[in-house]
Amino acid sequence: MTDTALSIPQADIKSLEELYTFRGKTEILQFLDKYQFLVAPLQLAAQKVRSYFPNEQLFLRIDHDPEIIDYVHLVLSIPTERDPHDALNRLNQFDEDWLQSLPYEVQKHLITTPEFQDDV
């Protein structure tokens, strides 16, 4: 599927590409085409996460749960060199302050996670 075959406006795709590095662009765009209600929260999430991780690069990728057939979600990953406890506390605070206020359908399909040097 190419960008032109998507029903997501090109302006939305461009804005997301300015905010995030895509790991698997085609798969991400197909997912967002299916769950278009994620586009607006993703556009806000990058700004919101900056309160907790001001300098980290942000990535998007698709994750397939190996234990649940057809369970796929979008992952906003935040590579960081912070102490793991600090990073997890910040991420938990972000989730509590912002992500948990979003509709259930968004929370169901969007996961945030830190990445540590050993994970990359």
N, CA, C and O atoms as CSV, one atom per row, in Angstrom:
chain,resi,resn,atom,element,x,y,z
A,1,MET,N,N,0.852,-1.164,0.000
A,1,MET,CA,C,0.000,0.000,0.000
A,1,MET,C,C,0.899,1.229,0.000
A,1,MET,O,O,1.785,1.358,0.845
A,2,THR,N,N,0.676,2.098,-0.917
A,2,THR,CA,C,1.459,3.330,-0.978
A,2,THR,C,C,0.681,4.450,-0.315
A,2,THR,O,O,-0.506,4.309,-0.020
A,3,ASP,N,N,1.363,5.568,-0.084
A,3,ASP,CA,C,0.708,6.706,0.546
A,3,ASP,C,C,-0.536,7.137,-0.218
A,3,ASP,O,O,-1.518,7.554,0.396
A,4,THR,N,N,-0.513,7.043,-1.554
A,4,THR,CA,C,-1.638,7.509,-2.361
A,4,THR,C,C,-2.861,6.622,-2.215
A,4,THR,O,O,-3.974,7.074,-2.485
A,5,ALA,N,N,-2.693,5.378,-1.796
A,5,ALA,CA,C,-3.827,4.468,-1.634
A,5,ALA,C,C,-4.468,4.594,-0.253
A,5,ALA,O,O,-5.438,3.897,0.045
A,6,LEU,N,N,-3.946,5.458,0.572
A,6,LEU,CA,C,-4.465,5.627,1.923
A,6,LEU,C,C,-5.552,6.686,1.954
A,6,LEU,O,O,-5.570,7.606,1.136
A,7,SER,N,N,-6.451,6.538,2.907
A,7,SER,CA,C,-7.480,7.564,3.070
A,7,SER,C,C,-7.085,8.615,4.110
A,7,SER,O,O,-7.834,9.561,4.352
A,8,ILE,N,N,-5.923,8.452,4.717
A,8,ILE,CA,C,-5.411,9.460,5.651
A,8,ILE,C,C,-4.916,10.649,4.833
A,8,ILE,O,O,-4.176,10.464,3.867
A,9,PRO,N,N,-5.309,11.864,5.203
A,9,PRO,CA,C,-4.813,13.032,4.468
A,9,PRO,C,C,-3.289,13.111,4.483
A,9,PRO,O,O,-2.660,12.853,5.509
A,10,GLN,N,N,-2.705,13.464,3.355
A,10,GLN,CA,C,-1.253,13.592,3.238
A,10,GLN,C,C,-0.693,14.565,4.273
A,10,GLN,O,O,0.410,14.363,4.781
A,11,ALA,N,N,-1.445,15.616,4.586
A,11,ALA,CA,C,-0.981,16.588,5.587
A,11,ALA,C,C,-0.817,15.926,6.945
A,11,ALA,O,O,0.106,16.261,7.688
A,12,ASP,N,N,-1.701,14.989,7.281
A,12,ASP,CA,C,-1.585,14.267,8.556
A,12,ASP,C,C,-0.377,13.347,8.550
A,12,ASP,O,O,0.344,13.256,9.544
A,13,ILE,N,N,-0.155,12.668,7.442
A,13,ILE,CA,C,1.013,11.794,7.339
A,13,ILE,C,C,2.284,12.619,7.497
A,13,ILE,O,O,3.193,12.238,8.234
A,14,LYS,N,N,2.341,13.740,6.806
A,14,LYS,CA,C,3.524,14.599,6.867
A,14,LYS,C,C,3.757,15.102,8.292
A,14,LYS,O,O,4.892,15.112,8.768
A,15,SER,N,N,2.687,15.521,8.973
A,15,SER,CA,C,2.862,16.039,10.335
A,15,SER,C,C,3.369,14.956,11.273
A,15,SER,O,O,4.190,15.233,12.147
A,16,LEU,N,N,2.893,13.728,11.108
A,16,LEU,CA,C,3.376,12.623,11.945
A,16,LEU,C,C,4.837,12.305,11.641
A,16,LEU,O,O,5.612,12.001,12.547
A,17,GLU,N,N,5.211,12.375,10.365
A,17,GLU,CA,C,6.609,12.112,10.003
A,17,GLU,C,C,7.546,13.189,10.535
A,17,GLU,O,O,8.735,12.933,10.726
A,18,GLU,N,N,7.028,14.388,10.777
A,18,GLU,CA,C,7.840,15.448,11.376
A,18,GLU,C,C,8.020,15.240,12.874
A,18,GLU,O,O,8.991,15.719,13.459
A,19,LEU,N,N,7.090,14.529,13.491
A,19,LEU,CA,C,7.118,14.317,14.938
A,19,LEU,C,C,7.818,13.017,15.345
A,19,LEU,O,O,8.414,12.925,16.418
A,20,TYR,N,N,7.733,12.024,14.471
A,20,TYR,CA,C,8.198,10.674,14.809
A,20,TYR,C,C,9.080,10.109,13.701
A,20,TYR,O,O,8.972,10.498,12.538
A,21,THR,N,N,9.946,9.192,14.085
A,21,THR,CA,C,10.651,8.353,13.122
A,21,THR,C,C,9.852,7.063,13.027
A,21,THR,O,O,9.582,6.413,14.037
A,22,PHE,N,N,9.478,6.700,11.817
A,22,PHE,CA,C,8.694,5.483,11.603
A,22,PHE,C,C,9.631,4.296,11.456
A,22,PHE,O,O,10.593,4.341,10.690
A,23,ARG,N,N,9.347,3.254,12.183
A,23,ARG,CA,C,10.041,1.980,12.025
A,23,ARG,C,C,9.065,1.027,11.348
A,23,ARG,O,O,8.292,0.324,12.000
A,24,GLY,N,N,9.125,1.027,10.024
A,24,GLY,CA,C,8.169,0.230,9.252
A,24,GLY,C,C,7.034,1.110,8.758
A,24,GLY,O,O,5.876,0.905,9.122
A,25,LYS,N,N,7.361,2.075,7.941
A,25,LYS,CA,C,6.395,3.089,7.509
A,25,LYS,C,C,5.133,2.493,6.893
A,25,LYS,O,O,4.024,2.889,7.254
A,26,THR,N,N,5.285,1.558,5.982
A,26,THR,CA,C,4.111,1.005,5.300
A,26,THR,C,C,3.156,0.363,6.290
A,26,THR,O,O,1.948,0.587,6.222
A,27,GLU,N,N,3.682,-0.427,7.200
A,27,GLU,CA,C,2.833,-1.101,8.186
A,27,GLU,C,C,2.169,-0.091,9.122
A,27,GLU,O,O,1.003,-0.257,9.482
A,28,ILE,N,N,2.893,0.946,9.516
A,28,ILE,CA,C,2.326,1.987,10.383
A,28,ILE,C,C,1.185,2.714,9.666
A,28,ILE,O,O,0.119,2.933,10.241
A,29,LEU,N,N,1.421,3.082,8.413
A,29,LEU,CA,C,0.382,3.796,7.672
A,29,LEU,C,C,-0.844,2.926,7.424
A,29,LEU,O,O,-1.969,3.425,7.461
A,30,GLN,N,N,-0.650,1.658,7.178
A,30,GLN,CA,C,-1.789,0.748,7.030
A,30,GLN,C,C,-2.583,0.668,8.335
A,30,GLN,O,O,-3.814,0.672,8.321
A,31,PHE,N,N,-1.880,0.596,9.443
A,31,PHE,CA,C,-2.526,0.540,10.753
A,31,PHE,C,C,-3.311,1.823,11.011
A,31,PHE,O,O,-4.463,1.778,11.442
A,32,LEU,N,N,-2.678,2.967,10.744
A,32,LEU,CA,C,-3.357,4.246,10.957
A,32,LEU,C,C,-4.524,4.434,10.003
A,32,LEU,O,O,-5.505,5.092,10.349
A,33,ASP,N,N,-4.431,3.871,8.819
A,33,ASP,CA,C,-5.544,3.939,7.884
A,33,ASP,C,C,-6.743,3.174,8.451
A,33,ASP,O,O,-7.890,3.587,8.280
A,34,LYS,N,N,-6.471,2.077,9.113
A,34,LYS,CA,C,-7.530,1.263,9.718
A,34,LYS,C,C,-8.078,1.917,10.993
A,34,LYS,O,O,-9.274,1.836,11.274
A,35,TYR,N,N,-7.190,2.568,11.761
A,35,TYR,CA,C,-7.572,3.182,13.042
A,35,TYR,C,C,-7.280,4.689,12.991
A,35,TYR,O,O,-6.426,5.196,13.719
A,36,GLN,N,N,-7.994,5.373,12.134
A,36,GLN,CA,C,-7.715,6.791,11.899
A,36,GLN,C,C,-7.935,7.663,13.130
A,36,GLN,O,O,-7.405,8.772,13.207
A,37,PHE,N,N,-8.704,7.176,14.085
A,37,PHE,CA,C,-8.917,7.939,15.317
A,37,PHE,C,C,-7.633,8.106,16.125
A,37,PHE,O,O,-7.608,8.881,17.081
A,38,LEU,N,N,-6.557,7.389,15.756
A,38,LEU,CA,C,-5.272,7.528,16.453
A,38,LEU,C,C,-4.456,8.725,15.959
A,38,LEU,O,O,-3.547,9.177,16.654
A,39,VAL,N,N,-4.767,9.239,14.778
A,39,VAL,CA,C,-3.947,10.295,14.184
A,39,VAL,C,C,-3.916,11.541,15.066
A,39,VAL,O,O,-2.834,12.036,15.380
A,40,ALA,N,N,-5.058,12.051,15.467
A,40,ALA,CA,C,-5.095,13.274,16.284
A,40,ALA,C,C,-4.392,13.085,17.632
A,40,ALA,O,O,-3.601,13.945,18.018
A,41,PRO,N,N,-4.651,11.988,18.368
A,41,PRO,CA,C,-3.903,11.797,19.617
A,41,PRO,C,C,-2.394,11.698,19.405
A,41,PRO,O,O,-1.623,12.184,20.233
A,42,LEU,N,N,-1.970,11.082,18.319
A,42,LEU,CA,C,-0.532,10.996,18.036
A,42,LEU,C,C,0.055,12.377,17.773
A,42,LEU,O,O,1.183,12.662,18.177
A,43,GLN,N,N,-0.693,13.221,17.109
A,43,GLN,CA,C,-0.203,14.571,16.847
A,43,GLN,C,C,-0.027,15.343,18.159
A,43,GLN,O,O,0.887,16.158,18.278
A,44,LEU,N,N,-0.885,15.094,19.127
A,44,LEU,CA,C,-0.769,15.744,20.440
A,44,LEU,C,C,0.262,15.068,21.345
A,44,LEU,O,O,0.926,15.732,22.141
A,45,ALA,N,N,0.392,13.769,21.220
A,45,ALA,CA,C,1.262,13.000,22.124
A,45,ALA,C,C,2.699,13.483,22.084
A,45,ALA,O,O,3.353,13.562,23.124
A,46,ALA,N,N,3.197,13.803,20.911
A,46,ALA,CA,C,4.596,14.236,20.801
A,46,ALA,C,C,4.834,15.488,21.641
A,46,ALA,O,O,5.854,15.602,22.320
A,47,GLN,N,N,3.898,16.416,21.592
A,47,GLN,CA,C,4.022,17.640,22.398
A,47,GLN,C,C,3.902,17.313,23.879
A,47,GLN,O,O,4.668,17.831,24.692
A,48,LYS,N,N,2.966,16.474,24.232
A,48,LYS,CA,C,2.743,16.131,25.643
A,48,LYS,C,C,3.939,15.384,26.243
A,48,LYS,O,O,4.332,15.643,27.381
A,49,VAL,N,N,4.511,14.461,25.477
A,49,VAL,CA,C,5.615,13.649,26.000
A,49,VAL,C,C,6.855,14.510,26.250
A,49,VAL,O,O,7.712,14.136,27.051
A,50,ARG,N,N,6.960,15.651,25.578
A,50,ARG,CA,C,8.115,16.539,25.758
A,50,ARG,C,C,8.215,17.094,27.178
A,50,ARG,O,O,9.298,17.493,27.606
A,51,SER,N,N,7.123,17.125,27.900
A,51,SER,CA,C,7.162,17.558,29.303
A,51,SER,C,C,7.911,16.557,30.179
A,51,SER,O,O,8.411,16.907,31.248
A,52,TYR,N,N,7.982,15.321,29.720
A,52,TYR,CA,C,8.591,14.245,30.496
A,52,TYR,C,C,9.927,13.786,29.911
A,52,TYR,O,O,10.829,13.368,30.637
A,53,PHE,N,N,10.033,13.873,28.597
A,53,PHE,CA,C,11.243,13.472,27.864
A,53,PHE,C,C,11.554,14.574,26.843
A,53,PHE,O,O,11.258,14.422,25.658
A,54,PRO,N,N,12.145,15.677,27.299
A,54,PRO,CA,C,12.281,16.849,26.420
A,54,PRO,C,C,13.223,16.698,25.237
A,54,PRO,O,O,13.058,17.404,24.242
A,55,ASN,N,N,14.196,15.812,25.304
A,55,ASN,CA,C,15.204,15.751,24.241
A,55,ASN,C,C,15.243,14.429,23.481
A,55,ASN,O,O,15.987,14.299,22.508
A,56,GLU,N,N,14.471,13.470,23.901
A,56,GLU,CA,C,14.539,12.156,23.281
A,56,GLU,C,C,13.839,12.135,21.921
A,56,GLU,O,O,12.840,12.821,21.704
A,57,GLN,N,N,14.390,11.334,21.020
A,57,GLN,CA,C,13.765,11.121,19.726
A,57,GLN,C,C,12.582,10.175,19.933
A,57,GLN,O,O,12.636,9.295,20.793
A,58,LEU,N,N,11.530,10.347,19.163
A,58,LEU,CA,C,10.334,9.533,19.304
A,58,LEU,C,C,10.164,8.635,18.081
A,58,LEU,O,O,10.342,9.069,16.943
A,59,PHE,N,N,9.820,7.391,18.336
A,59,PHE,CA,C,9.645,6.413,17.275
A,59,PHE,C,C,8.248,5.824,17.317
A,59,PHE,O,O,7.631,5.728,18.378
A,60,LEU,N,N,7.759,5.433,16.156
A,60,LEU,CA,C,6.527,4.655,16.061
A,60,LEU,C,C,6.859,3.338,15.384
A,60,LEU,O,O,7.661,3.283,14.452
A,61,ARG,N,N,6.226,2.277,15.871
A,61,ARG,CA,C,6.370,0.965,15.252
A,61,ARG,C,C,5.121,0.158,15.562
A,61,ARG,O,O,4.366,0.480,16.479
A,62,ILE,N,N,4.922,-0.875,14.796
A,62,ILE,CA,C,3.804,-1.790,15.018
A,62,ILE,C,C,4.329,-3.003,15.774
A,62,ILE,O,O,5.410,-3.514,15.481
A,63,ASP,N,N,3.554,-3.453,16.741
A,63,ASP,CA,C,3.934,-4.614,17.528
A,63,ASP,C,C,2.817,-5.645,17.446
A,63,ASP,O,O,1.648,-5.332,17.671
A,64,HIS,N,N,3.191,-6.866,17.123
A,64,HIS,CA,C,2.254,-7.989,17.060
A,64,HIS,C,C,2.431,-8.810,18.323
A,64,HIS,O,O,3.528,-9.289,18.610
A,65,ASP,N,N,1.360,-8.972,19.075
A,65,ASP,CA,C,1.439,-9.781,20.295
A,65,ASP,C,C,1.523,-11.248,19.903
A,65,ASP,O,O,0.604,-11.770,19.273
A,66,PRO,N,N,2.607,-11.919,20.265
A,66,PRO,CA,C,2.768,-13.319,19.859
A,66,PRO,C,C,1.811,-14.274,20.577
A,66,PRO,O,O,1.623,-15.408,20.137
A,67,GLU,N,N,1.215,-13.828,21.664
A,67,GLU,CA,C,0.347,-14.705,22.438
A,67,GLU,C,C,-1.130,-14.566,22.087
A,67,GLU,O,O,-1.941,-15.430,22.419
A,68,ILE,N,N,-1.474,-13.458,21.406
A,68,ILE,CA,C,-2.880,-13.225,21.070
A,68,ILE,C,C,-2.969,-13.022,19.561
A,68,ILE,O,O,-2.434,-12.049,19.029
A,69,ILE,N,N,-3.636,-13.926,18.883
A,69,ILE,CA,C,-3.755,-13.862,17.428
A,69,ILE,C,C,-4.473,-12.573,17.031
A,69,ILE,O,O,-5.486,-12.201,17.623
A,70,ASP,N,N,-3.934,-11.909,16.030
A,70,ASP,CA,C,-4.491,-10.683,15.461
A,70,ASP,C,C,-4.523,-9.512,16.436
A,70,ASP,O,O,-5.228,-8.534,16.188
A,71,TYR,N,N,-3.785,-9.583,17.531
A,71,TYR,CA,C,-3.697,-8.433,18.425
A,71,TYR,C,C,-2.462,-7.627,18.049
A,71,TYR,O,O,-1.326,-8.041,18.281
A,72,VAL,N,N,-2.717,-6.485,17.472
A,72,VAL,CA,C,-1.665,-5.616,16.967
A,72,VAL,C,C,-1.882,-4.236,17.568
A,72,VAL,O,O,-3.017,-3.773,17.680
A,73,HIS,N,N,-0.795,-3.579,17.954
A,73,HIS,CA,C,-0.937,-2.231,18.469
A,73,HIS,C,C,0.225,-1.359,17.988
A,73,HIS,O,O,1.270,-1.850,17.562
A,74,LEU,N,N,0.002,-0.070,18.071
A,74,LEU,CA,C,1.005,0.912,17.698
A,74,LEU,C,C,1.795,1.275,18.947
A,74,LEU,O,O,1.225,1.542,20.005
A,75,VAL,N,N,3.104,1.278,18.806
A,75,VAL,CA,C,3.978,1.557,19.941
A,75,VAL,C,C,4.676,2.895,19.708
A,75,VAL,O,O,5.317,3.107,18.678
A,76,LEU,N,N,4.539,3.786,20.679
A,76,LEU,CA,C,5.320,5.011,20.707
A,76,LEU,C,C,6.487,4.713,21.632
A,76,LEU,O,O,6.316,4.623,22.848
A,77,SER,N,N,7.666,4.561,21.060
A,77,SER,CA,C,8.827,4.221,21.875
A,77,SER,C,C,9.740,5.434,22.014
A,77,SER,O,O,9.895,6.248,21.104
A,78,ILE,N,N,10.333,5.509,23.197
A,78,ILE,CA,C,11.159,6.651,23.566
A,78,ILE,C,C,12.532,6.147,24.002
A,78,ILE,O,O,12.716,5.786,25.164
A,79,PRO,N,N,13.495,6.118,23.085
A,79,PRO,CA,C,14.847,5.731,23.485
A,79,PRO,C,C,15.418,6.784,24.442
A,79,PRO,O,O,15.322,7.986,24.195
A,80,THR,N,N,16.003,6.312,25.520
A,80,THR,CA,C,16.503,7.253,26.519
A,80,THR,C,C,17.764,6.705,27.181
A,80,THR,O,O,17.961,5.495,27.295
A,81,GLU,N,N,18.592,7.621,27.604
A,81,GLU,CA,C,19.781,7.254,28.369
A,81,GLU,C,C,19.566,7.531,29.856
A,81,GLU,O,O,20.497,7.412,30.653
A,82,ARG,N,N,18.360,7.894,30.223
A,82,ARG,CA,C,18.037,8.148,31.625
A,82,ARG,C,C,18.154,6.861,32.441
A,82,ARG,O,O,18.109,5.752,31.909
A,83,ASP,N,N,18.305,7.051,33.740
A,83,ASP,CA,C,18.236,5.928,34.660
A,83,ASP,C,C,16.895,5.221,34.435
A,83,ASP,O,O,15.866,5.891,34.341
A,84,PRO,N,N,16.878,3.898,34.346
A,84,PRO,CA,C,15.623,3.187,34.074
A,84,PRO,C,C,14.490,3.514,35.043
A,84,PRO,O,O,13.338,3.629,34.626
A,85,HIS,N,N,14.801,3.666,36.327
A,85,HIS,CA,C,13.745,3.989,37.293
A,85,HIS,C,C,13.164,5.370,37.012
A,85,HIS,O,O,11.950,5.563,37.083
A,86,ASP,N,N,14.026,6.325,36.693
A,86,ASP,CA,C,13.574,7.669,36.364
A,86,ASP,C,C,12.727,7.644,35.088
A,86,ASP,O,O,11.661,8.257,35.038
A,87,ALA,N,N,13.197,6.942,34.070
A,87,ALA,CA,C,12.464,6.872,32.809
A,87,ALA,C,C,11.092,6.230,32.996
A,87,ALA,O,O,10.098,6.721,32.461
A,88,LEU,N,N,11.037,5.146,33.746
A,88,LEU,CA,C,9.752,4.482,33.983
A,88,LEU,C,C,8.817,5.356,34.806
A,88,LEU,O,O,7.615,5.391,34.546
A,89,ASN,N,N,9.356,6.063,35.799
A,89,ASN,CA,C,8.530,6.985,36.577
A,89,ASN,C,C,7.956,8.086,35.694
A,89,ASN,O,O,6.781,8.436,35.804
A,90,ARG,N,N,8.804,8.631,34.813
A,90,ARG,CA,C,8.344,9.676,33.893
A,90,ARG,C,C,7.268,9.141,32.948
A,90,ARG,O,O,6.252,9.795,32.713
A,91,LEU,N,N,7.505,7.945,32.413
A,91,LEU,CA,C,6.526,7.366,31.506
A,91,LEU,C,C,5.213,7.060,32.221
A,91,LEU,O,O,4.137,7.308,31.677
A,92,ASN,N,N,5.293,6.531,33.417
A,92,ASN,CA,C,4.076,6.272,34.200
A,92,ASN,C,C,3.322,7.562,34.478
A,92,ASN,O,O,2.092,7.586,34.436
A,93,GLN,N,N,4.053,8.634,34.763
A,93,GLN,CA,C,3.406,9.924,35.016
A,93,GLN,C,C,2.743,10.450,33.749
A,93,GLN,O,O,1.629,10.970,33.805
A,94,PHE,N,N,3.420,10.321,32.601
A,94,PHE,CA,C,2.836,10.711,31.317
A,94,PHE,C,C,1.552,9.926,31.064
A,94,PHE,O,O,0.526,10.501,30.700
A,95,ASP,N,N,1.617,8.621,31.258
A,95,ASP,CA,C,0.432,7.777,31.054
A,95,ASP,C,C,-0.709,8.219,31.970
A,95,ASP,O,O,-1.856,8.335,31.537
A,96,GLU,N,N,-0.385,8.461,33.228
A,96,GLU,CA,C,-1.409,8.863,34.198
A,96,GLU,C,C,-1.973,10.252,33.885
A,96,GLU,O,O,-3.184,10.465,33.941
A,97,ASP,N,N,-1.088,11.189,33.556
A,97,ASP,CA,C,-1.509,12.568,33.319
A,97,ASP,C,C,-2.241,12.761,32.005
A,97,ASP,O,O,-3.133,13.604,31.913
A,98,TRP,N,N,-1.880,11.992,30.984
A,98,TRP,CA,C,-2.445,12.277,29.675
A,98,TRP,C,C,-3.053,11.062,28.987
A,98,TRP,O,O,-4.221,11.090,28.598
A,99,LEU,N,N,-2.281,10.007,28.835
A,99,LEU,CA,C,-2.745,8.876,28.036
A,99,LEU,C,C,-4.022,8.257,28.602
A,99,LEU,O,O,-4.925,7.899,27.846
A,100,GLN,N,N,-4.100,8.133,29.909
A,100,GLN,CA,C,-5.276,7.505,30.514
A,100,GLN,C,C,-6.540,8.354,30.397
A,100,GLN,O,O,-7.643,7.866,30.642
A,101,SER,N,N,-6.382,9.621,30.023
A,101,SER,CA,C,-7.553,10.479,29.831
A,101,SER,C,C,-8.149,10.318,28.430
A,101,SER,O,O,-9.219,10.855,28.145
A,102,LEU,N,N,-7.467,9.590,27.572
A,102,LEU,CA,C,-7.945,9.396,26.208
A,102,LEU,C,C,-9.006,8.301,26.170
A,102,LEU,O,O,-9.083,7.476,27.081
A,103,PRO,N,N,-9.822,8.291,25.123
A,103,PRO,CA,C,-10.847,7.242,25.008
A,103,PRO,C,C,-10.240,5.841,25.030
A,103,PRO,O,O,-9.092,5.633,24.639
A,104,TYR,N,N,-11.028,4.907,25.489
A,104,TYR,CA,C,-10.580,3.521,25.605
A,104,TYR,C,C,-10.029,2.986,24.289
A,104,TYR,O,O,-9.004,2.304,24.286
A,105,GLU,N,N,-10.681,3.278,23.183
A,105,GLU,CA,C,-10.226,2.769,21.886
A,105,GLU,C,C,-8.808,3.225,21.562
A,105,GLU,O,O,-8.039,2.474,20.963
A,106,VAL,N,N,-8.457,4.440,21.950
A,106,VAL,CA,C,-7.091,4.925,21.729
A,106,VAL,C,C,-6.134,4.153,22.627
A,106,VAL,O,O,-5.098,3.674,22.166
A,107,GLN,N,N,-6.474,4.033,23.898
A,107,GLN,CA,C,-5.611,3.312,24.839
A,107,GLN,C,C,-5.427,1.852,24.431
A,107,GLN,O,O,-4.366,1.268,24.656
A,108,LYS,N,N,-6.446,1.274,23.840
A,108,LYS,CA,C,-6.411,-0.127,23.419
A,108,LYS,C,C,-5.399,-0.360,22.293
A,108,LYS,O,O,-4.817,-1.440,22.193
A,109,HIS,N,N,-5.190,0.651,21.451
A,109,HIS,CA,C,-4.347,0.470,20.268
A,109,HIS,C,C,-3.015,1.202,20.325
A,109,HIS,O,O,-2.187,1.036,19.429
A,110,LEU,N,N,-2.787,2.008,21.358
A,110,LEU,CA,C,-1.559,2.790,21.458
A,110,LEU,C,C,-0.846,2.470,22.763
A,110,LEU,O,O,-1.432,2.566,23.841
A,111,ILE,N,N,0.406,2.095,22.660
A,111,ILE,CA,C,1.221,1.755,23.826
A,111,ILE,C,C,2.450,2.660,23.821
A,111,ILE,O,O,3.027,2.933,22.769
A,112,THR,N,N,2.839,3.117,24.996
A,112,THR,CA,C,4.077,3.888,25.116
A,112,THR,C,C,5.081,3.065,25.895
A,112,THR,O,O,4.730,2.354,26.837
A,113,THR,N,N,6.336,3.172,25.487
A,113,THR,CA,C,7.379,2.412,26.181
A,113,THR,C,C,8.722,3.109,26.044
A,113,THR,O,O,9.027,3.688,25.001
A,114,PRO,N,N,9.520,3.051,27.098
A,114,PRO,CA,C,10.897,3.557,26.951
A,114,PRO,C,C,11.761,2.483,26.294
A,114,PRO,O,O,11.438,1.297,26.356
A,115,GLU,N,N,12.830,2.889,25.682
A,115,GLU,CA,C,13.854,1.968,25.188
A,115,GLU,C,C,15.149,2.342,25.851
A,115,GLU,O,O,15.517,3.515,25.912
A,116,PHE,N,N,15.840,1.340,26.350
A,116,PHE,CA,C,17.124,1.586,26.989
A,116,PHE,C,C,18.238,1.100,26.077
A,116,PHE,O,O,18.003,0.289,25.181
A,117,GLN,N,N,19.418,1.579,26.298
A,117,GLN,CA,C,20.556,1.271,25.448
A,117,GLN,C,C,20.663,-0.214,25.169
A,117,GLN,O,O,20.990,-0.595,24.045
A,118,ASP,N,N,20.401,-1.070,26.147
A,118,ASP,CA,C,20.490,-2.513,25.967
A,118,ASP,C,C,19.388,-3.051,25.067
A,118,ASP,O,O,19.537,-4.119,24.474
A,119,ASP,N,N,18.249,-2.296,24.958
A,119,ASP,CA,C,17.114,-2.737,24.154
A,119,ASP,C,C,17.322,-2.478,22.668
A,119,ASP,O,O,16.749,-3.171,21.828
A,120,VAL,N,N,18.135,-1.490,22.344
A,120,VAL,CA,C,18.261,-1.031,20.960
A,120,VAL,C,C,19.183,-1.921,20.171
A,120,VAL,O,O,19.405,-1.682,18.983
